[in-house]
């Protein structure tokens, strides 16, 4: 299926979850936030939230510094 992650179009297998999509971008387990189609997905729902065709996913990681 076609999805856009952080502005880049790509292909993921049907049934890919938010958690699986995040793992394609980062191995970080904390300091990560995800929105699908402009709606924030809570971390507790990542494993049970499946992506669908043409979803827009934004994965944001916290960066320390100043």
CHARMM internal coordinates of N, CA and C (Angstrom, degrees):
IC EDIT
DIST 1 N 1 CA 1.4523
DIST 1 CA 1 C 1.5210
ANGL 1 N 1 CA 1 C 108.67
DIST 1 C 2 N 1.3218
ANGL 1 CA 1 C 2 N 115.30
DIHE 1 N 1 CA 1 C 2 N 151.56
DIST 2 N 2 CA 1.4574
ANGL 1 C 2 N 2 CA 121.00
DIHE 1 CA 1 C 2 N 2 CA 179.42
DIST 2 CA 2 C 1.5231
ANGL 2 N 2 CA 2 C 109.61
DIHE 1 C 2 N 2 CA 2 C -90.54
DIST 2 C 3 N 1.3363
ANGL 2 CA 2 C 3 N 115.79
DIHE 2 N 2 CA 2 C 3 N 130.82
DIST 3 N 3 CA 1.4569
ANGL 2 C 3 N 3 CA 122.25
DIHE 2 CA 2 C 3 N 3 CA 174.90
DIST 3 CA 3 C 1.5256
ANGL 3 N 3 CA 3 C 108.11
DIHE 2 C 3 N 3 CA 3 C -139.47
DIST 3 C 4 N 1.3075
ANGL 3 CA 3 C 4 N 115.17
DIHE 3 N 3 CA 3 C 4 N 162.43
DIST 4 N 4 CA 1.4578
ANGL 3 C 4 N 4 CA 120.55
DIHE 3 CA 3 C 4 N 4 CA 175.20
DIST 4 CA 4 C 1.5192
ANGL 4 N 4 CA 4 C 107.53
DIHE 3 C 4 N 4 CA 4 C -117.38
DIST 4 C 5 N 1.3323
ANGL 4 CA 4 C 5 N 115.65
DIHE 4 N 4 CA 4 C 5 N 122.41
DIST 5 N 5 CA 1.4639
ANGL 4 C 5 N 5 CA 120.88
DIHE 4 CA 4 C 5 N 5 CA 179.75
DIST 5 CA 5 C 1.5177
ANGL 5 N 5 CA 5 C 108.03
DIHE 4 C 5 N 5 CA 5 C -117.90
DIST 5 C 6 N 1.3221
ANGL 5 CA 5 C 6 N 115.56
DIHE 5 N 5 CA 5 C 6 N 119.62
DIST 6 N 6 CA 1.4653
ANGL 5 C 6 N 6 CA 122.25
DIHE 5 CA 5 C 6 N 6 CA -179.03
DIST 6 CA 6 C 1.5353
ANGL 6 N 6 CA 6 C 111.49
DIHE 5 C 6 N 6 CA 6 C 51.21
DIST 6 C 7 N 1.3291
ANGL 6 CA 6 C 7 N 115.09
DIHE 6 N 6 CA 6 C 7 N 40.04
DIST 7 N 7 CA 1.4515
ANGL 6 C 7 N 7 CA 120.82
DIHE 6 CA 6 C 7 N 7 CA 175.40
DIST 7 CA 7 C 1.5180
ANGL 7 N 7 CA 7 C 115.69
DIHE 6 C 7 N 7 CA 7 C 86.68
DIST 7 C 8 N 1.3293
ANGL 7 CA 7 C 8 N 117.43
DIHE 7 N 7 CA 7 C 8 N -5.57
DIST 8 N 8 CA 1.4626
ANGL 7 C 8 N 8 CA 121.34
DIHE 7 CA 7 C 8 N 8 CA -179.67
DIST 8 CA 8 C 1.5209
ANGL 8 N 8 CA 8 C 110.42
DIHE 7 C 8 N 8 CA 8 C -105.30
DIST 8 C 9 N 1.3232
ANGL 8 CA 8 C 9 N 116.33
DIHE 8 N 8 CA 8 C 9 N 122.67
DIST 9 N 9 CA 1.4638
ANGL 8 C 9 N 9 CA 120.99
DIHE 8 CA 8 C 9 N 9 CA 177.99
DIST 9 CA 9 C 1.5202
ANGL 9 N 9 CA 9 C 109.27
DIHE 8 C 9 N 9 CA 9 C -72.79
DIST 9 C 10 N 1.3224
ANGL 9 CA 9 C 10 N 115.17
DIHE 9 N 9 CA 9 C 10 N 142.89
DIST 10 N 10 CA 1.4554
ANGL 9 C 10 N 10 CA 119.33
DIHE 9 CA 9 C 10 N 10 CA 178.89
DIST 10 CA 10 C 1.5108
ANGL 10 N 10 CA 10 C 111.14
DIHE 9 C 10 N 10 CA 10 C -161.52
DIST 10 C 11 N 1.3192
ANGL 10 CA 10 C 11 N 114.60
DIHE 10 N 10 CA 10 C 11 N -179.65
DIST 11 N 11 CA 1.4624
ANGL 10 C 11 N 11 CA 121.99
DIHE 10 CA 10 C 11 N 11 CA -179.86
DIST 11 CA 11 C 1.5257
ANGL 11 N 11 CA 11 C 108.96
DIHE 10 C 11 N 11 CA 11 C -115.90
DIST 11 C 12 N 1.3067
ANGL 11 CA 11 C 12 N 116.32
DIHE 11 N 11 CA 11 C 12 N 136.32
DIST 12 N 12 CA 1.4601
ANGL 11 C 12 N 12 CA 123.09
DIHE 11 CA 11 C 12 N 12 CA 173.14
DIST 12 CA 12 C 1.5211
ANGL 12 N 12 CA 12 C 107.83
DIHE 11 C 12 N 12 CA 12 C -131.26
DIST 12 C 13 N 1.3265
ANGL 12 CA 12 C 13 N 117.15
DIHE 12 N 12 CA 12 C 13 N 153.27
DIST 13 N 13 CA 1.4648
ANGL 12 C 13 N 13 CA 119.23
DIHE 12 CA 12 C 13 N 13 CA 177.10
DIST 13 CA 13 C 1.5251
ANGL 13 N 13 CA 13 C 111.08
DIHE 12 C 13 N 13 CA 13 C -63.50
DIST 13 C 14 N 1.3319
ANGL 13 CA 13 C 14 N 116.45
DIHE 13 N 13 CA 13 C 14 N 147.20
DIST 14 N 14 CA 1.4650
ANGL 13 C 14 N 14 CA 120.40
DIHE 13 CA 13 C 14 N 14 CA 174.91
DIST 14 CA 14 C 1.5227
ANGL 14 N 14 CA 14 C 109.13
DIHE 13 C 14 N 14 CA 14 C -55.43
DIST 14 C 15 N 1.3292
ANGL 14 CA 14 C 15 N 116.19
DIHE 14 N 14 CA 14 C 15 N 141.10
DIST 15 N 15 CA 1.4550
ANGL 14 C 15 N 15 CA 121.10
DIHE 14 CA 14 C 15 N 15 CA 178.22
DIST 15 CA 15 C 1.5109
ANGL 15 N 15 CA 15 C 114.67
DIHE 14 C 15 N 15 CA 15 C 85.41
DIST 15 C 16 N 1.3248
ANGL 15 CA 15 C 16 N 117.58
DIHE 15 N 15 CA 15 C 16 N 3.37
DIST 16 N 16 CA 1.4608
ANGL 15 C 16 N 16 CA 120.45
DIHE 15 CA 15 C 16 N 16 CA 177.82
DIST 16 CA 16 C 1.5200
ANGL 16 N 16 CA 16 C 109.71
DIHE 15 C 16 N 16 CA 16 C -60.43
DIST 16 C 17 N 1.3250
ANGL 16 CA 16 C 17 N 116.31
DIHE 16 N 16 CA 16 C 17 N 134.39
DIST 17 N 17 CA 1.4621
ANGL 16 C 17 N 17 CA 120.62
DIHE 16 CA 16 C 17 N 17 CA 179.00
DIST 17 CA 17 C 1.5296
ANGL 17 N 17 CA 17 C 110.18
DIHE 16 C 17 N 17 CA 17 C -91.57
DIST 17 C 18 N 1.3154
ANGL 17 CA 17 C 18 N 115.12
DIHE 17 N 17 CA 17 C 18 N 166.49
DIST 18 N 18 CA 1.4615
ANGL 17 C 18 N 18 CA 120.39
DIHE 17 CA 17 C 18 N 18 CA 175.68
DIST 18 CA 18 C 1.5312
ANGL 18 N 18 CA 18 C 109.25
DIHE 17 C 18 N 18 CA 18 C -57.81
DIST 18 C 19 N 1.3306
ANGL 18 CA 18 C 19 N 117.46
DIHE 18 N 18 CA 18 C 19 N -43.51
DIST 19 N 19 CA 1.4647
ANGL 18 C 19 N 19 CA 120.87
DIHE 18 CA 18 C 19 N 19 CA -179.32
DIST 19 CA 19 C 1.5224
ANGL 19 N 19 CA 19 C 111.13
DIHE 18 C 19 N 19 CA 19 C -59.11
DIST 19 C 20 N 1.3068
ANGL 19 CA 19 C 20 N 117.69
DIHE 19 N 19 CA 19 C 20 N -43.21
DIST 20 N 20 CA 1.4600
ANGL 19 C 20 N 20 CA 120.92
DIHE 19 CA 19 C 20 N 20 CA 179.30
DIST 20 CA 20 C 1.5246
ANGL 20 N 20 CA 20 C 111.12
DIHE 19 C 20 N 20 CA 20 C -65.46
DIST 20 C 21 N 1.3063
ANGL 20 CA 20 C 21 N 117.14
DIHE 20 N 20 CA 20 C 21 N -39.78
DIST 21 N 21 CA 1.4608
ANGL 20 C 21 N 21 CA 120.87
DIHE 20 CA 20 C 21 N 21 CA 178.36
DIST 21 CA 21 C 1.5238
ANGL 21 N 21 CA 21 C 110.93
DIHE 20 C 21 N 21 CA 21 C -64.01
DIST 21 C 22 N 1.3274
ANGL 21 CA 21 C 22 N 116.77
DIHE 21 N 21 CA 21 C 22 N -41.84
DIST 22 N 22 CA 1.4641
ANGL 21 C 22 N 22 CA 120.58
DIHE 21 CA 21 C 22 N 22 CA 178.81
DIST 22 CA 22 C 1.5225
ANGL 22 N 22 CA 22 C 109.75
DIHE 21 C 22 N 22 CA 22 C -61.51
DIST 22 C 23 N 1.3266
ANGL 22 CA 22 C 23 N 117.44
DIHE 22 N 22 CA 22 C 23 N -42.38
DIST 23 N 23 CA 1.4653
ANGL 22 C 23 N 23 CA 121.01
DIHE 22 CA 22 C 23 N 23 CA -178.85
DIST 23 CA 23 C 1.5313
ANGL 23 N 23 CA 23 C 112.76
DIHE 22 C 23 N 23 CA 23 C -63.94
DIST 23 C 24 N 1.3312
ANGL 23 CA 23 C 24 N 117.49
DIHE 23 N 23 CA 23 C 24 N -20.96
DIST 24 N 24 CA 1.4652
ANGL 23 C 24 N 24 CA 118.97
DIHE 23 CA 23 C 24 N 24 CA 176.66
DIST 24 CA 24 C 1.5234
ANGL 24 N 24 CA 24 C 111.16
DIHE 23 C 24 N 24 CA 24 C -74.15
DIST 24 C 25 N 1.3308
ANGL 24 CA 24 C 25 N 116.53
DIHE 24 N 24 CA 24 C 25 N -17.70
DIST 25 N 25 CA 1.4628
ANGL 24 C 25 N 25 CA 121.03
DIHE 24 CA 24 C 25 N 25 CA -177.31
DIST 25 CA 25 C 1.5146
ANGL 25 N 25 CA 25 C 113.99
DIHE 24 C 25 N 25 CA 25 C -104.32
DIST 25 C 26 N 1.3349
ANGL 25 CA 25 C 26 N 117.17
DIHE 25 N 25 CA 25 C 26 N -36.58
DIST 26 N 26 CA 1.4567
ANGL 25 C 26 N 26 CA 120.17
DIHE 25 CA 25 C 26 N 26 CA -173.59
DIST 26 CA 26 C 1.5228
ANGL 26 N 26 CA 26 C 110.59
DIHE 25 C 26 N 26 CA 26 C -152.16
DIST 26 C 27 N 1.3197
ANGL 26 CA 26 C 27 N 114.94
DIHE 26 N 26 CA 26 C 27 N 148.70
DIST 27 N 27 CA 1.4628
ANGL 26 C 27 N 27 CA 120.97
DIHE 26 CA 26 C 27 N 27 CA 175.09
DIST 27 CA 27 C 1.5234
ANGL 27 N 27 CA 27 C 110.60
DIHE 26 C 27 N 27 CA 27 C -93.70
DIST 27 C 28 N 1.3318
ANGL 27 CA 27 C 28 N 116.23
DIHE 27 N 27 CA 27 C 28 N -1.18
DIST 28 N 28 CA 1.4699
ANGL 27 C 28 N 28 CA 120.25
DIHE 27 CA 27 C 28 N 28 CA -179.58
DIST 28 CA 28 C 1.5220
ANGL 28 N 28 CA 28 C 110.04
DIHE 27 C 28 N 28 CA 28 C -62.00
DIST 28 C 29 N 1.3183
ANGL 28 CA 28 C 29 N 115.17
DIHE 28 N 28 CA 28 C 29 N 141.49
DIST 29 N 29 CA 1.4604
ANGL 28 C 29 N 29 CA 119.68
DIHE 28 CA 28 C 29 N 29 CA 178.90
DIST 29 CA 29 C 1.5198
ANGL 29 N 29 CA 29 C 112.27
DIHE 28 C 29 N 29 CA 29 C -111.55
DIST 29 C 30 N 1.3199
ANGL 29 CA 29 C 30 N 117.59
DIHE 29 N 29 CA 29 C 30 N -7.43
DIST 30 N 30 CA 1.4584
ANGL 29 C 30 N 30 CA 120.00
DIHE 29 CA 29 C 30 N 30 CA 176.44
DIST 30 CA 30 C 1.5207
ANGL 30 N 30 CA 30 C 108.69
DIHE 29 C 30 N 30 CA 30 C -136.91
DIST 30 C 31 N 1.3170
ANGL 30 CA 30 C 31 N 115.42
DIHE 30 N 30 CA 30 C 31 N 161.85
DIST 31 N 31 CA 1.4562
ANGL 30 C 31 N 31 CA 119.85
DIHE 30 CA 30 C 31 N 31 CA -179.99
DIST 31 CA 31 C 1.5133
ANGL 31 N 31 CA 31 C 113.55
DIHE 30 C 31 N 31 CA 31 C 73.23
DIST 31 C 32 N 1.3452
ANGL 31 CA 31 C 32 N 116.92
DIHE 31 N 31 CA 31 C 32 N 25.06
DIST 32 N 32 CA 1.4579
ANGL 31 C 32 N 32 CA 121.33
DIHE 31 CA 31 C 32 N 32 CA -178.71
DIST 32 CA 32 C 1.5290
ANGL 32 N 32 CA 32 C 108.84
DIHE 31 C 32 N 32 CA 32 C -120.34
DIST 32 C 33 N 1.3132
ANGL 32 CA 32 C 33 N 116.64
DIHE 32 N 32 CA 32 C 33 N 135.26
DIST 33 N 33 CA 1.4653
ANGL 32 C 33 N 33 CA 122.38
DIHE 32 CA 32 C 33 N 33 CA 175.37
DIST 33 CA 33 C 1.5231
ANGL 33 N 33 CA 33 C 108.42
DIHE 32 C 33 N 33 CA 33 C -126.27
DIST 33 C 34 N 1.3447
ANGL 33 CA 33 C 34 N 115.41
DIHE 33 N 33 CA 33 C 34 N 147.01
DIST 34 N 34 CA 1.4591
ANGL 33 C 34 N 34 CA 120.20
DIHE 33 CA 33 C 34 N 34 CA -177.38
DIST 34 CA 34 C 1.5264
ANGL 34 N 34 CA 34 C 109.86
DIHE 33 C 34 N 34 CA 34 C -132.59
DIST 34 C 35 N 1.3240
ANGL 34 CA 34 C 35 N 115.26
DIHE 34 N 34 CA 34 C 35 N 137.95
DIST 35 N 35 CA 1.4641
ANGL 34 C 35 N 35 CA 121.64
DIHE 34 CA 34 C 35 N 35 CA 171.68
DIST 35 CA 35 C 1.5208
ANGL 35 N 35 CA 35 C 107.79
DIHE 34 C 35 N 35 CA 35 C -126.22
DIST 35 C 36 N 1.3183
ANGL 35 CA 35 C 36 N 116.15
DIHE 35 N 35 CA 35 C 36 N 137.54
DIST 36 N 36 CA 1.4560
ANGL 35 C 36 N 36 CA 122.41
DIHE 35 CA 35 C 36 N 36 CA 175.74
DIST 36 CA 36 C 1.5230
ANGL 36 N 36 CA 36 C 106.83
DIHE 35 C 36 N 36 CA 36 C -117.56
DIST 36 C 37 N 1.3166
ANGL 36 CA 36 C 37 N 115.89
DIHE 36 N 36 CA 36 C 37 N 120.73
DIST 37 N 37 CA 1.4697
ANGL 36 C 37 N 37 CA 121.75
DIHE 36 CA 36 C 37 N 37 CA -177.38
DIST 37 CA 37 C 1.5254
ANGL 37 N 37 CA 37 C 111.36
DIHE 36 C 37 N 37 CA 37 C 52.07
DIST 37 C 38 N 1.3346
ANGL 37 CA 37 C 38 N 115.11
DIHE 37 N 37 CA 37 C 38 N 44.61
DIST 38 N 38 CA 1.4700
ANGL 37 C 38 N 38 CA 124.16
DIHE 37 CA 37 C 38 N 38 CA 175.86
DIST 38 CA 38 C 1.5274
ANGL 38 N 38 CA 38 C 114.39
DIHE 37 C 38 N 38 CA 38 C 70.91
DIST 38 C 39 N 1.3205
ANGL 38 CA 38 C 39 N 118.01
DIHE 38 N 38 CA 38 C 39 N 14.12
DIST 39 N 39 CA 1.4634
ANGL 38 C 39 N 39 CA 122.15
DIHE 38 CA 38 C 39 N 39 CA 177.04
DIST 39 CA 39 C 1.5224
ANGL 39 N 39 CA 39 C 108.15
DIHE 38 C 39 N 39 CA 39 C -117.49
DIST 39 C 40 N 1.3427
ANGL 39 CA 39 C 40 N 116.48
DIHE 39 N 39 CA 39 C 40 N 123.41
DIST 40 N 40 CA 1.4625
ANGL 39 C 40 N 40 CA 120.72
DIHE 39 CA 39 C 40 N 40 CA -179.77
DIST 40 CA 40 C 1.5244
ANGL 40 N 40 CA 40 C 109.60
DIHE 39 C 40 N 40 CA 40 C -66.06
DIST 40 C 41 N 1.3474
ANGL 40 CA 40 C 41 N 115.42
DIHE 40 N 40 CA 40 C 41 N 135.55
DIST 41 N 41 CA 1.4590
ANGL 40 C 41 N 41 CA 121.93
DIHE 40 CA 40 C 41 N 41 CA 177.42
DIST 41 CA 41 C 1.5231
ANGL 41 N 41 CA 41 C 106.76
DIHE 40 C 41 N 41 CA 41 C -106.85
DIST 41 C 42 N 1.3272
ANGL 41 CA 41 C 42 N 117.23
DIHE 41 N 41 CA 41 C 42 N 121.28
DIST 42 N 42 CA 1.4615
ANGL 41 C 42 N 42 CA 120.22
DIHE 41 CA 41 C 42 N 42 CA -179.32
DIST 42 CA 42 C 1.5218
ANGL 42 N 42 CA 42 C 109.78
DIHE 41 C 42 N 42 CA 42 C -65.61
DIST 42 C 43 N 1.3197
ANGL 42 CA 42 C 43 N 115.80
DIHE 42 N 42 CA 42 C 43 N 149.40
DIST 43 N 43 CA 1.4627
ANGL 42 C 43 N 43 CA 120.96
DIHE 42 CA 42 C 43 N 43 CA -177.72
DIST 43 CA 43 C 1.5279
ANGL 43 N 43 CA 43 C 111.28
DIHE 42 C 43 N 43 CA 43 C -55.95
DIST 43 C 44 N 1.3077
ANGL 43 CA 43 C 44 N 118.00
DIHE 43 N 43 CA 43 C 44 N -36.76
DIST 44 N 44 CA 1.4544
ANGL 43 C 44 N 44 CA 121.72
DIHE 43 CA 43 C 44 N 44 CA 179.60
DIST 44 CA 44 C 1.5224
ANGL 44 N 44 CA 44 C 113.82
DIHE 43 C 44 N 44 CA 44 C -64.40
DIST 44 C 45 N 1.3293
ANGL 44 CA 44 C 45 N 117.13
DIHE 44 N 44 CA 44 C 45 N -18.05
DIST 45 N 45 CA 1.4681
ANGL 44 C 45 N 45 CA 121.61
DIHE 44 CA 44 C 45 N 45 CA -178.87
DIST 45 CA 45 C 1.5223
ANGL 45 N 45 CA 45 C 113.23
DIHE 44 C 45 N 45 CA 45 C -101.42
DIST 45 C 46 N 1.3187
ANGL 45 CA 45 C 46 N 118.60
DIHE 45 N 45 CA 45 C 46 N -2.18
DIST 46 N 46 CA 1.4624
ANGL 45 C 46 N 46 CA 121.23
DIHE 45 CA 45 C 46 N 46 CA -176.84
DIST 46 CA 46 C 1.5203
ANGL 46 N 46 CA 46 C 112.61
DIHE 45 C 46 N 46 CA 46 C -57.99
DIST 46 C 47 N 1.3225
ANGL 46 CA 46 C 47 N 117.34
DIHE 46 N 46 CA 46 C 47 N -45.46
DIST 47 N 47 CA 1.4728
ANGL 46 C 47 N 47 CA 120.84
DIHE 46 CA 46 C 47 N 47 CA -176.15
DIST 47 CA 47 C 1.5260
ANGL 47 N 47 CA 47 C 112.08
DIHE 46 C 47 N 47 CA 47 C -69.24
DIST 47 C 48 N 1.3202
ANGL 47 CA 47 C 48 N 116.90
DIHE 47 N 47 CA 47 C 48 N -28.02
DIST 48 N 48 CA 1.4714
ANGL 47 C 48 N 48 CA 119.82
DIHE 47 CA 47 C 48 N 48 CA -175.57
DIST 48 CA 48 C 1.5259
ANGL 48 N 48 CA 48 C 113.80
DIHE 47 C 48 N 48 CA 48 C -101.26
DIST 48 C 49 N 1.3330
ANGL 48 CA 48 C 49 N 117.23
DIHE 48 N 48 CA 48 C 49 N -1.55
DIST 49 N 49 CA 1.4645
ANGL 48 C 49 N 49 CA 120.92
DIHE 48 CA 48 C 49 N 49 CA -179.89
DIST 49 CA 49 C 1.5254
ANGL 49 N 49 CA 49 C 109.45
DIHE 48 C 49 N 49 CA 49 C -99.27
DIST 49 C 50 N 1.3250
ANGL 49 CA 49 C 50 N 115.65
DIHE 49 N 49 CA 49 C 50 N 111.54
DIST 50 N 50 CA 1.4650
ANGL 49 C 50 N 50 CA 120.95
DIHE 49 CA 49 C 50 N 50 CA 178.92
DIST 50 CA 50 C 1.5200
ANGL 50 N 50 CA 50 C 109.90
DIHE 49 C 50 N 50 CA 50 C -90.67
DIST 50 C 51 N 1.3136
ANGL 50 CA 50 C 51 N 114.70
DIHE 50 N 50 CA 50 C 51 N 143.21
DIST 51 N 51 CA 1.4578
ANGL 50 C 51 N 51 CA 120.40
DIHE 50 CA 50 C 51 N 51 CA 175.80
DIST 51 CA 51 C 1.5215
ANGL 51 N 51 CA 51 C 109.54
DIHE 50 C 51 N 51 CA 51 C -84.06
DIST 51 C 52 N 1.3278
ANGL 51 CA 51 C 52 N 115.86
DIHE 51 N 51 CA 51 C 52 N 155.29
DIST 52 N 52 CA 1.4614
ANGL 51 C 52 N 52 CA 121.08
DIHE 51 CA 51 C 52 N 52 CA 178.12
DIST 52 CA 52 C 1.5237
ANGL 52 N 52 CA 52 C 109.26
DIHE 51 C 52 N 52 CA 52 C -128.16
DIST 52 C 53 N 1.3097
ANGL 52 CA 52 C 53 N 114.60
DIHE 52 N 52 CA 52 C 53 N 168.08
DIST 53 N 53 CA 1.4636
ANGL 52 C 53 N 53 CA 121.95
DIHE 52 CA 52 C 53 N 53 CA -178.56
DIST 53 CA 53 C 1.5230
ANGL 53 N 53 CA 53 C 111.20
DIHE 52 C 53 N 53 CA 53 C -48.90
DIST 53 C 54 N 1.3308
ANGL 53 CA 53 C 54 N 115.75
DIHE 53 N 53 CA 53 C 54 N 132.83
DIST 54 N 54 CA 1.4708
ANGL 53 C 54 N 54 CA 124.92
DIHE 53 CA 53 C 54 N 54 CA 175.86
DIST 54 CA 54 C 1.5253
ANGL 54 N 54 CA 54 C 114.66
DIHE 53 C 54 N 54 CA 54 C 69.48
DIST 54 C 55 N 1.3349
ANGL 54 CA 54 C 55 N 118.06
DIHE 54 N 54 CA 54 C 55 N 15.11
DIST 55 N 55 CA 1.4659
ANGL 54 C 55 N 55 CA 119.02
DIHE 54 CA 54 C 55 N 55 CA 174.82
DIST 55 CA 55 C 1.5236
ANGL 55 N 55 CA 55 C 109.95
DIHE 54 C 55 N 55 CA 55 C -64.89
DIST 55 C 56 N 1.3331
ANGL 55 CA 55 C 56 N 115.28
DIHE 55 N 55 CA 55 C 56 N 149.20
DIST 56 N 56 CA 1.4609
ANGL 55 C 56 N 56 CA 122.71
DIHE 55 CA 55 C 56 N 56 CA 174.19
DIST 56 CA 56 C 1.5212
ANGL 56 N 56 CA 56 C 107.28
DIHE 55 C 56 N 56 CA 56 C -110.14
DIST 56 C 57 N 1.3141
ANGL 56 CA 56 C 57 N 116.44
DIHE 56 N 56 CA 56 C 57 N 119.46
DIST 57 N 57 CA 1.4633
ANGL 56 C 57 N 57 CA 122.32
DIHE 56 CA 56 C 57 N 57 CA -176.26
DIST 57 CA 57 C 1.5250
ANGL 57 N 57 CA 57 C 108.88
DIHE 56 C 57 N 57 CA 57 C -115.79
DIST 57 C 58 N 1.3119
ANGL 57 CA 57 C 58 N 115.77
DIHE 57 N 57 CA 57 C 58 N 131.16
DIST 58 N 58 CA 1.4644
ANGL 57 C 58 N 58 CA 121.38
DIHE 57 CA 57 C 58 N 58 CA 174.49
DIST 58 CA 58 C 1.5222
ANGL 58 N 58 CA 58 C 107.47
DIHE 57 C 58 N 58 CA 58 C -118.06
DIST 58 C 59 N 1.3255
ANGL 58 CA 58 C 59 N 116.42
DIHE 58 N 58 CA 58 C 59 N 123.29
DIST 59 N 59 CA 1.4607
ANGL 58 C 59 N 59 CA 122.87
DIHE 58 CA 58 C 59 N 59 CA 178.83
DIST 59 CA 59 C 1.5162
ANGL 59 N 59 CA 59 C 106.51
DIHE 58 C 59 N 59 CA 59 C -113.26
DIST 59 C 60 N 1.3100
ANGL 59 CA 59 C 60 N 116.35
DIHE 59 N 59 CA 59 C 60 N 119.06
DIST 60 N 60 CA 1.4549
ANGL 59 C 60 N 60 CA 122.06
DIHE 59 CA 59 C 60 N 60 CA -177.82
DIST 60 CA 60 C 1.5219
ANGL 60 N 60 CA 60 C 109.70
DIHE 59 C 60 N 60 CA 60 C -116.43
DIST 60 C 61 N 1.3324
ANGL 60 CA 60 C 61 N 116.30
DIHE 60 N 60 CA 60 C 61 N 135.45
DIST 61 N 61 CA 1.4607
ANGL 60 C 61 N 61 CA 120.37
DIHE 60 CA 60 C 61 N 61 CA 176.86
DIST 61 CA 61 C 1.5161
ANGL 61 N 61 CA 61 C 108.92
DIHE 60 C 61 N 61 CA 61 C -117.57
DIST 61 C 62 N 1.3225
ANGL 61 CA 61 C 62 N 114.82
DIHE 61 N 61 CA 61 C 62 N 141.06
DIST 62 N 62 CA 1.4528
ANGL 61 C 62 N 62 CA 120.52
DIHE 61 CA 61 C 62 N 62 CA 178.73
DIST 62 CA 62 C 1.5292
ANGL 62 N 62 CA 62 C 108.84
DIHE 61 C 62 N 62 CA 62 C -74.16
DIST 62 C 63 N 1.3179
ANGL 62 CA 62 C 63 N 115.57
DIHE 62 N 62 CA 62 C 63 N 140.01
DIST 63 N 63 CA 1.4657
ANGL 62 C 63 N 63 CA 121.31
DIHE 62 CA 62 C 63 N 63 CA 178.65
DIST 63 CA 63 C 1.5155
ANGL 63 N 63 CA 63 C 107.94
DIHE 62 C 63 N 63 CA 63 C -124.96
DIST 63 C 64 N 1.3194
ANGL 63 CA 63 C 64 N 115.47
DIHE 63 N 63 CA 63 C 64 N 128.28
DIST 64 N 64 CA 1.4565
ANGL 63 C 64 N 64 CA 119.64
DIHE 63 CA 63 C 64 N 64 CA -179.79
DIST 64 CA 64 C 1.5212
ANGL 64 N 64 CA 64 C 109.55
DIHE 63 C 64 N 64 CA 64 C -88.40
DIST 64 C 65 N 1.2891
ANGL 64 CA 64 C 65 N 115.60
DIHE 64 N 64 CA 64 C 65 N 143.84
DIST 65 N 65 CA 1.4593
ANGL 64 C 65 N 65 CA 119.39
DIHE 64 CA 64 C 65 N 65 CA 178.19
DIST 65 CA 65 C 1.5056
ANGL 65 N 65 CA 65 C 110.41
DIHE 64 C 65 N 65 CA 65 C 148.43
DIST 65 C 66 N 1.2861
ANGL 65 CA 65 C 66 N 115.33
DIHE 65 N 65 CA 65 C 66 N -173.45
DIST 66 N 66 CA 1.4506
ANGL 65 C 66 N 66 CA 116.76
DIHE 65 CA 65 C 66 N 66 CA -178.23
DIST 66 CA 66 C 1.4511
ANGL 66 N 66 CA 66 C 115.40
DIHE 65 C 66 N 66 CA 66 C -157.42
END
COOR INIT
IC SEED 1 N 1 CA 1 C
IC BUILD
